[in-house]
Amino acid sequence: MIKKLQQRFILLTMSCIGFIFLLILLILNISMTASSQKRGFNLLSEYVRNKNIDKPHAAKHYTEEENLTPDKGPTTFKPRRRPNDWFNNMRIFSVLYDSAGEVKAISTNNNPNLSEDDLLALAATILKKQKNKGKIAGFLYLYIPSNEGDSVYFLDYEPEREMSMQLWRVCLWVGLAGMLIILIPVIFLSRWIAKPVQLAFDRQKQFIADASHELKTPLTIITTNAEVLESTLPDNKWLHYILEQSTRMKILINSLLDLARLDSGTEKNAFQNFDLSKTVRRTALSFENLAYEYKKKYDWDIADGLSLYGNEENIKQLVTILLDNAFKYSDAKGIVTISLTRSADKKLLIVHNTGNGIDKKDLKHIFERFYRIDSSRSRQSGGYGLGLSIAESIVKNHKGQINVKSDGKSYTDFCILLP
């Protein structure tokens, strides 16, 4: 239980840190992408302006361009020369049309990866969209309509995109490395947080063990004295009540002692190889009389030659608990079956019974200590809600898995997978 608590804390903490990291990375990537696109459009605009400045009637061309972008008023423009203008200019391509819509000039800057036909196809698509700027096929474009003829300018966006991807990869690896570094203190923190819970759990187990031992002796004395008195007063109902409740108390104390031993792990000291098939078959045979008494159909299918390294007495107790529950909670003239088969390199034990089954809301609590689906029925049958808890502890001590399946209407299956 404590390990599960630590694992959940680590998982929750690292999930929150990972979510925050991915959110920051996503915001950073979006902002970098938007910034690089804005810079690309600025390069295109500056290239067009520099080109128009060198033409005659530059003021007229500039005024028409500014009229097409009303969000910017006409200003006096002076071309700016930068050291890397030659590189940016090499990434800019253009398609110019005359007033009749015919292609006047095409510039691919001798790019071997871009043909004039491809550039014309892209330009034709942009003319249909009639959108002043945007992104198409990995290029940023600027569309400038004019009475003298439309112009479409393209910017190879690959360097900016590669820069964004490189930044994304670097941030991702740095973030993963950071999360691995953070994982170490989170593990130590989980142990520190779970330490009070572990201490309380250990004290609870010690209290149960000590209390059970202390109660066992006086209970044995009470039971013995009551049995002696019953031999002299055979029809005394008060003595009958004392013996009945003493027996129930004895069952409870023995169950608590079993849980204390299983929790302490001392049962593992008695582990040895034994014939699992033989042990399960013998335990199953002892329930034949119970099946005959309650008029229930009882079948078993136990494979031969299966062995297990474990505590034989614990396995007998496990089978007894499961079969006892199956007979108690099966319907009248119902069916109880037990099977033991090989599943890959493991052993699969299944106890099945017909009946009302177990509701979905109870399935997740079925192995909790003192949990009873029907408390009134459990009292009548002498149960305290500890049997399945003991069964689960036995399976865990043997490095196995136990699961319960039920439709809540007609059947219940307990499936145990042992190594």
N, C-alpha and C positions, 0 to 999 in steps of 0.2 A: 504493500500500500504506500509506504514512504517513497519507494523508488518511482512509483507511478506519479506521485505528487511532484517529485523533483523533475521528472520527464515532462509533465504538463507545464510546469513553471518555465523550464528551459524552452519548450516549444512555443509557448505563448510569448515569452520575452523576445526570442529571436524572430518570431513572426512579425511582431510589432516593429522591431528594428529594421527588418527586411522591407516591410511595407513603407516605412518612412524613407528608407534609402531609395527604393524604386520610385517613390513619388518625387523625391528631390531630383533623381536622375532624369525622370520624365520631364519635369519642369525645365531643367537645365537644357535638355536636348531640344525641346520645343522652342525655348528662347534663343538658343544658338542657331537653330534652323531659320527662325524668323529673322534673326539679325543678319545671317549670311544672305538670305534672299533679298532683304532690304539693301544690303551693300551691293548685291548684284544688279538690282534695278538702278541704283545710283550710278554704277559704272556704265550701264547702257545709256542712261540719260546724259551723263557727262560726255560719253563718246559721241552721241548725236549732236550735242551742243558744240563740241569742239569741231566736228565736221562741218556744221552749218556756219560757224564763225569764219571758216576759211573760204566760204563760197561768196560770190557776189550776191547782193541783196540779202545779206545775212539777217538783217533786222527783220525783213519781211518773213523769212522762214522761221525765225525765232518767235515772232509774234504769232504766227499761225500755230506753232507748236504749243505756245503758252495758252492760246485760246482753246486748244483741245484738252488742256489740263487746268480747268478754271480754279482748282483749289490753290494754285500758285499764281500770284500776280506777276506781270512783266517786270523783270529786273535787268539791270545792266550786267551782262555776263562776260567774264573774262576767262579764257581757257586756262586751266591749271595743268602743268606738266609734272608728272610724278616719275620717279626712277623706274617703276615697274609698269609704266603705261604701255610699253611695247608688248609685255606679256599679256596684259588685259586685252589689248587690241587684237592679238593673235587669237583670242578666244571668242571674238565677236564676228558674227556672220550676218549677212543682210540680203534682202530681196527687195528691189525697188521696182515700182510700177509707174507707168505714165498715166496721164489723165484718162486714157481710153481703157485702162485696166490691163494693158499688155506689159509683160515683163521687160523692164528696161535694163536692169543690171543685177547680177548675182555675184556674191562674194563668199567663198568658202575658206578664204585664207590658206588655200592649198592643204586643207586638212584631209589626210588620206582616209579617215574614218567617216567622212561625210561627203556624199555626192550631191551634185546640183539637183538631181531629181528628188532626193530625199528632202532637201531644203525647200524645194518648190511645193512638195506635198504638205510639209508642215505649214508653210506660209498660206497655202490654200485653205487649210483647216482653220487657221487663225482668222482669215478674212471672213469665213462663214460665221465664226463666233462673234466677230465685231467687238472684241474685248481688248481694251487698251494695253493691258499687261497681264502676265500670268506665267504658268509653267506648263511645258509640254515636252514629253519624250526626253526628260533630263536636261532641257534647255529652259532658260528664262527668256521671255520675249517681250518686246516693246513694239506695239502697233501704233503707227502715226498716220492717220488719214489726212489727206490734203487735196485741195482742188487741182494741184499740179500733178498729183499721183501719190498713191499710198506707199508707205514704207514699213517693212517689218525687219526688226533687228533681233538677233539671237545671241545669247551668251552661254557658252559651255559651262554648265553648273557643276561639272564633275569635281574640280578641286575643292569647292566649298562643301559638296556632299561627302567627299572623302574625308575632309577635315572633321565634319560632324560625326561621321562613323568612327573615325579614329578617337575622337573625344569620348564617344559613347563606350567604345571598347576599353579605353583607359579607365574611365570612371567605374565601369562594371568590374574590372579586375581589382581596382583599388578598393571598391566597396566590398567585394567578396573577401579580400584579404583582411579588411577591417572587421568584417563580421566574424571571421575565424579567430581574430585576436580578441574580439569582445566575448566570444563564446567561452573562453577560459575563465574570466571573472564571473560570467553568468553561472557557470557550473559550480564554482565555489560559493556564489551567492545563494544558489538553490539549496546547497547543503546547509548553509548557515540558517536559512529560513526554515528548512525542514527539521532542524535540530530540536526545537522545542516540541514539535509534533512527535518526533521519534522518541524523545524522552517521555512524553505523556503516554505514548503507545506502549513503551517498555514497562512503565510503571503499571499500566492497566493489565498487561499480561502477567506481571509478577503478582499483582493483587489477586487476579483470578486464580492463579496457581496456588498461592498461599491460602486464600479463603477456601478453596475447594479441599485442600489437604486438611485444614483445620475443621471443616464441617464434616468431613468423612468419618472421623472417629466418633463424635457424639451421635451422629446419625446411626452408625452401626450399633452403638449401645442401645439407642431408643428402639431400633428395629428388633434387636435380640430380646430385650425385655418384653416388648409387645408380643413377640411370638411365644415366649414362655407363658405370659398371662393368657394368651389365646388357648393354649393347651389345657388350662384349668377352667377358662370361661369361653367355651367354644362358640357360643351364640351371642357374644357381646358385640353390639354394633359399633360401639365407640372404639373398641380395639381394632375392629375391621377398618374403620376410617383411618386410624393411626397407621396401620400397616400399609393401606393403600397410598396414603400421601407420602409415607416414608419411602415407598418404592419409587414413586414419581420423583421425589427429591434425590434419591440415589442415582436415577438415570440422568438427572440434570447435572449433578456433581461429576459423574463419570464423563459426561460430554464436555464439561468445562476442563476437566483434567486432560482429556484427549486433545482439545484445542491448545491448551498450554504446552503440551509436549510437542505438538506439531509446529507451533509457532517458535519454540525454542530450537528446533532443528535436531534434537537429540535422537529422533527416530531414524535419522540418516545413518547413525552409527551401526544400526542393525541391517544395513543393506547387504544383500548377497544375491547371487543368481538362483532362481527357482523356476519351477515349471508353472508358468502363468495359466496355461490351458487347464492343467489339473486343479489348480487352486480355484479358478473361476467355476469349473464344473462341480466341484465338491460343494462350494457355497451355494450354487444355483440349485443343486439337488435337495438341499435342506429346506427349500421353500415348496416342495411338492405337496407336503401335508397341508400347508396354508392354502394352496390353490384348490386342493380337494375340499377343504373346509368351507371356503367361500364360493365354491362352485364356479371358478374362473378358469378359462383356458390358459394354460401355461406351456410355452414352448421355448426351446433354446437351441442355438446353433453355435457350437464352440469348436473352433478349429484345433487340431492337435499340433503338438510340437512347438508351441510358442513359449518362449522364455522371457524373463524380465530380470533386470538387476534392480532390486528394490527391497522393500520391507513386506514380506508375505502377509503378516498379520494386518498391516494397513490396507493391503489390497482386498483381503477378506472383508474388512470393515467397510471399505468403499462399495463393494458389490452388495453387501448386506443392506447398507443405507439406501442404495438406489432401488433394490428390489422391494424393500419394505415400503418405501414411498409409492412404488408402482402398484403394489397390492392395496395399499390404504386408499389411494386416490383414484383407482380405476372404477369404472361403473359396474353395476351389478351384472354378473355373468360376463364380465369383460374379458379382454385379452391382454396378457402380459408376456412379453418375449425378451430374451437376452441373447445377444450374439457377440462373438469374439472372432474377429478375422484379421488377416494381415493386410495392411494398407501401405504399399511401397515397402519402406524399411521400418515401418512402425506398426503398432497394434491398435486396432479400433474396437472399442467396447461400446455397445449400444444397448440401452435398456428402454423398451417401448411399452407403453400401456395406453389403452383406450380410456376415454372418460371425458370430463368437461374441458380438460386442457388448462392452460395457463394464459391469462390475458396478457396482451403486449405490455401494459403498464406495469405488470408484476415481473416480467421476464428479466429486466435489468436489476431487480432487487432480490432475485430468488436465492442468491448465494450470500446475502448479507446475514449477519448473526442476529438471531432472535426475530427475523422477519418471517411472518406467517401470512399466507394469502387469506386464509379463513381462520381467525383466531378461535372461534367457537368450535370448529371442527377439529382444530389442532389440540385443543384441550381434551376433547372427547377421546382422541386417539393417543393422547399422552405425549404429544410433540411439543417442543419448545422453540423450534425454528433454528436448531443448531446442526441438524443432520447434514444438510447440504453444505453448510459452512465447513464442517469437518471433511466432507467429500472433496470440496475444492482444495482445502489445504493438503490433503493426501496427494491429489493429482499434481499440485504445484511442487510438492517436495520430491516427486518423481519426474520433474521436468516435463510434465505433460500438459494437455489442454482439455478443458471440460466446457461443453456448451449445451444449451437446452433449446429445443425446437418445439413449438406448439402452435396450433391454429386457434387456440382458445375455445375450441368447440368439441373436438372429437379425439384428440390424441396428444401425447407428450413423449418426446424422445430426449434422453440424456446421452450425449455422445462424448466419449473419452478417448483421446488419442495419446498413447503412451510410447516412449522411445524404444 
